[in-house]
Amino acid sequence: IGDLFVHAKSNAQLGQLGSGDPVQFEIAKDDTNAAGGCHAINVQVMKEELSAMVGQTVTGWVKSFKDSWGLLNSGRFDGDV
């Protein structure tokens, strides 16, 4: 597993990114990198409406759990539902 640099200036329409957000992107040569590296362009966050995910299997993580109830979270949707 490796890292790919993402520049805000190369993705003007991107908006706010958060750790764990699912994204779709293209890989391009980074002409500003003297070592000839690459970076991500045309990055799009792949958030979905919760109603569109009904019936689907979704991956995520346990945010908290106490006694007999808890909260789950996933990078595929925003907010508390």
Contacts in CASP RR format, 6 or more apart in sequence:
PFRMAT RR
TARGET T0000
AUTHOR 0000-0000-0000
METHOD contacts of the structure
MODEL  1
IGDLFVHAKSNAQLGQLGSGDPVQFEIAKDDTNAAGGCHAINVQVMKEEL
SAMVGQTVTGWVKSFKDSWGLLNSGRFDGDV
4 25 0 8 1.000
4 27 0 8 1.000
4 38 0 8 1.000
4 39 0 8 1.000
4 40 0 8 1.000
5 30 0 8 1.000
5 33 0 8 1.000
5 38 0 8 1.000
5 39 0 8 1.000
5 40 0 8 1.000
6 14 0 8 1.000
6 17 0 8 1.000
6 25 0 8 1.000
6 39 0 8 1.000
6 40 0 8 1.000
6 43 0 8 1.000
7 30 0 8 1.000
7 39 0 8 1.000
8 14 0 8 1.000
10 28 0 8 1.000
10 39 0 8 1.000
10 40 0 8 1.000
10 41 0 8 1.000
11 40 0 8 1.000
11 41 0 8 1.000
11 42 0 8 1.000
11 43 0 8 1.000
14 43 0 8 1.000
14 44 0 8 1.000
14 45 0 8 1.000
15 45 0 8 1.000
17 23 0 8 1.000
17 43 0 8 1.000
17 45 0 8 1.000
20 75 0 8 1.000
21 45 0 8 1.000
21 46 0 8 1.000
21 47 0 8 1.000
21 75 0 8 1.000
22 45 0 8 1.000
22 46 0 8 1.000
22 47 0 8 1.000
22 75 0 8 1.000
22 76 0 8 1.000
23 40 0 8 1.000
23 43 0 8 1.000
23 44 0 8 1.000
23 45 0 8 1.000
23 46 0 8 1.000
24 43 0 8 1.000
24 44 0 8 1.000
24 46 0 8 1.000
25 40 0 8 1.000
25 41 0 8 1.000
25 42 0 8 1.000
25 43 0 8 1.000
25 44 0 8 1.000
26 40 0 8 1.000
26 41 0 8 1.000
26 42 0 8 1.000
27 38 0 8 1.000
27 39 0 8 1.000
27 40 0 8 1.000
27 41 0 8 1.000
28 38 0 8 1.000
28 39 0 8 1.000
28 40 0 8 1.000
28 41 0 8 1.000
29 36 0 8 1.000
29 37 0 8 1.000
29 38 0 8 1.000
30 36 0 8 1.000
30 37 0 8 1.000
30 38 0 8 1.000
30 39 0 8 1.000
33 39 0 8 1.000
46 76 0 8 1.000
47 75 0 8 1.000
47 76 0 8 1.000
47 77 0 8 1.000
47 78 0 8 1.000
48 76 0 8 1.000
48 77 0 8 1.000
49 77 0 8 1.000
50 77 0 8 1.000
50 81 0 8 1.000
53 76 0 8 1.000
53 77 0 8 1.000
58 74 0 8 1.000
58 76 0 8 1.000
59 74 0 8 1.000
59 76 0 8 1.000
60 72 0 8 1.000
60 73 0 8 1.000
60 74 0 8 1.000
60 75 0 8 1.000
60 76 0 8 1.000
61 72 0 8 1.000
61 73 0 8 1.000
61 74 0 8 1.000
62 70 0 8 1.000
62 71 0 8 1.000
62 72 0 8 1.000
62 73 0 8 1.000
63 70 0 8 1.000
63 71 0 8 1.000
63 72 0 8 1.000
63 73 0 8 1.000
64 70 0 8 1.000
64 71 0 8 1.000
65 71 0 8 1.000
71 80 0 8 1.000
END
